[in-house]
Amino acid sequence: MTITELMQESYQTAKEKGWTEDGRTVGDHIALMHSELSEALEEFRKGWLPHISYFDGEKPVGMPIELADVMIRIAQFCQEKGVPLEQALIEKLAYNKTRSFRHGGKVI
């Protein structure tokens, strides 16, 4: 699956499930993206290793699932708002290769 295909499928599923008609703002979308990262952190805090998924009944859960949710939310937003995510990724990855070792001088 390409990034563009992920965007299209994520948006189509959200649309079919009624999640594109609620008037969400850009801030709402970003908060929801962030909430999925927080859920990934909570899985780690519960003691689950980053590569472990498990099931709660029929629902897949765990850090990999929450990280997938992050990507789905980002992809849906980008499709909805016309963000050229695949091109942006290509450009940013290329730029990152030009940066100096541990650029910025920050500790973490």
N, C-alpha and C positions, 0 to 999 in steps of 0.2 A: 504494500500500500504506500502510495506517495503522500507527501504532506498535503498536496491539493486534494487528493482523494479522501484523506482523513477529514479535512475541512468540510468537504461536500457531504460526506456521510454523517458527520457530527451535527451539522446544521439540519440536514434532512430529518434525522431522528428527533432532534429537538422540536422541529416544526410539527412533525407528526404527533408528538406528545403534548403539543400546546404550549411549549416554552418560548416561543418567539413572538407571542402576541401580548406579553405582559408589560410592555413599555419600560423594560429595564434600561437604566442609564449606563454609560460607560463605567462609571464608578461601581454600580451594582455588579456588572460583569467582572470587574477586577476583584472586587470583594469575594465573589464566588470562586474565582480562580485561587485566591489566597486561602480560602476556607478549605479547599482540597489539599493544599500543602500542609495546613494545620492538622488535617485528619491523618495525613501520612506521618507527621511527627508524633501524633498520639499513638499510632500503631507501634512505632519504635519505643515510645515511652512505656507501652504495655509489655515490652520485652520481645516483640516480634523482630526477627532479623529482616533487613531491607529486601532480601530476595524471596521471602516467604509469603505466599498467598494461601489463604484457607477459606473455608466456607462457613457462613452463619446461616444454616438451613440451605437454601438454594442460592443465596447471595454470595458472590465472591467478595472477599475483604482482604485487607492487608496492605502494606506499604506499596507493593507494585500496582495494586488496584487503584489506590488513591492517586498515585502518580499518573496512571492512565486517565483518571478523571481530570487531573490538571490539564493534560494534553487535549482531552476532549473539549473541555470548557474553552481553552485558548483557540482551538481549531474552529469551534462553533462561532465564537466571537469574530474571528478573522473572516470567516465566510460571510457572516451577517453584515459586517462593516466594510467589506471589500479590502481588507488588509492583505497585501501580497506576501504572505508569511514565508512561502517556500523561497522566494527571491531574497527576502530579508535575511533568512537563515544562511543562504549562500554568501551574501555580502558580509554578514557579521563573522561567519567562520573564517572567511578569507582575511578580514581585517585582524581578527584575533591572532592569526599566524604572524603578523607583522609586529606584534607587541613585544616589548622587552620581557625578560625573565622576571616574574613576580612584580609586574608593573604596578605603579601606584604607591608602593612602599607600605601597604597596610599589613597588619599582623594576621588578620583573618578575613 
